[in-house]
Amino acid sequence: MSSYNARRVRSDTPLLQREINGRPITYLDSASSSLPPRPVIEAMSRYYELRHANVHRGVYQTAVEATEVYEGARVATGRFIHAPKGDAEVVFTKNTTESFNLLAKSWGAANLRAGDVVLVTEMEHHANIVPWFQLRDQLGIEVRFVPVTDDFRLDLSDFDHLLDGVKLFSFTAASNVLGTRNPVKELTRAAHARGALVALDAAQSVGHQPMDVVDLDVDFVCFSAHKMLGPTGLGVFWTRAEILESMPPFLGGGGMIADVRLDGYVPANGPTRFEAGTPPIAETAGLTAAIRYLEGLGLENVERHERALTTDALARLWERFEGRVRVIGPATSDDRGGVLSLDVEGVHPHDVAQVLDQFGVCVRPGHHCAKPLMRRFHLAATARASFGPYSLSEDTDVLLEALESAVTMFA
């Protein structure tokens, strides 16, 4: 039984007890990195205090326990995303970016040839663009883009033609700039009908709504622990077991081998063939705690709460700042998440963010690692506010107060 209450989540989150410039912190940068609750921090501390040892190596008690922590996180992650074969399909990486590099440099390099097409969208994070450009330069593949409409959604008017010759369609579930949530099932059906595999960037969706890889019917999923109340330095790559077994290793070294001789090597079976070297063990303890915490909240409840906050914030921004502050993203909360990219008329986003900081408001100014999308809308940067499970309507109150100061100061 879920017992979701945003104020309780807030009280569980130590960083939100801080003051900035003499004011309670108003954390509105969850799209960049969400805040870990106390159970996550405690789980990582317990690992270091009681179980710190390397995994898959020692046979002494703490080493066995450390391995159980690490592999237990793989089991928890498989359950969390409803992986058909559970932990056998979950690979741990450093972050979403490394997961996409694994996809491109392992599956892509082994399966794509000159002239093959990878289709992405104009709203992608650089992590889902640059590795494909690198493969283009190495192999001669074509990288094609689905455009974005003036109302901040994918332009699917020519989608069937764009799918011609596509081997992989790789796209984001939710834009980290626009907040737009894409119709994953619809896009996946269309791509599969044309014989393409589908990779999903779930970084901005996995901690904000339920994730079921079977229901979505995608072939690859990439996301990060720090976007879902977990620690930094840990990412997840998922694919079906039969695909994973056919992929060559991405990195070489200890931990990813079954055998090494003077004339060659044999890689390990399963996910560990992609996990060379000492992995982020403490971080997996944190990920397991984050998963349990989110499961306790109920992601349907988190989604509903953040949608209500977004609906309220959009309405109040429009009412108070019509013509002075523009939200770069869909105007309603339909098919969008709690990401509000703000363009304050005549004020650079970095100046906006500095004024907001004086009120204890944390937002992110910049291009958000999505320069093609910024160029699409003739922007250099935005000041992005984003909600998390601990966000309250009072956060929007402070945001509006601080924005009023910024607008007035630079008028």
RARA-V54286 format. One record per helix or strand of 2 or more residues. SS is the DSSP state (alpha for helix, beta for strand). FROM is the first residue (numbers start at 0). TO is the last residue. If there is no record, write none. Layout:
{{SS/FROM/TO} {SS/FROM/TO}}
This chain:
{{alpha/5/10} {alpha/13/16} {beta/18/19} {beta/22/23} {beta/25/26} {alpha/37/50} {alpha/60/79} {alpha/85/88} {beta/89/92} {alpha/95/110} {beta/116/120} {alpha/125/127} {alpha/129/138} {beta/141/145} {alpha/158/161} {beta/165/171} {beta/179/180} {alpha/183/192} {beta/196/200} {alpha/212/215} {beta/219/223} {alpha/224/226} {beta/234/238} {alpha/240/245} {beta/256/260} {beta/263/266} {alpha/270/273} {alpha/280/296} {alpha/298/320} {beta/324/326} {beta/338/343} {alpha/348/356} {beta/360/361} {beta/363/365} {alpha/370/375} {beta/381/385} {alpha/392/408}}
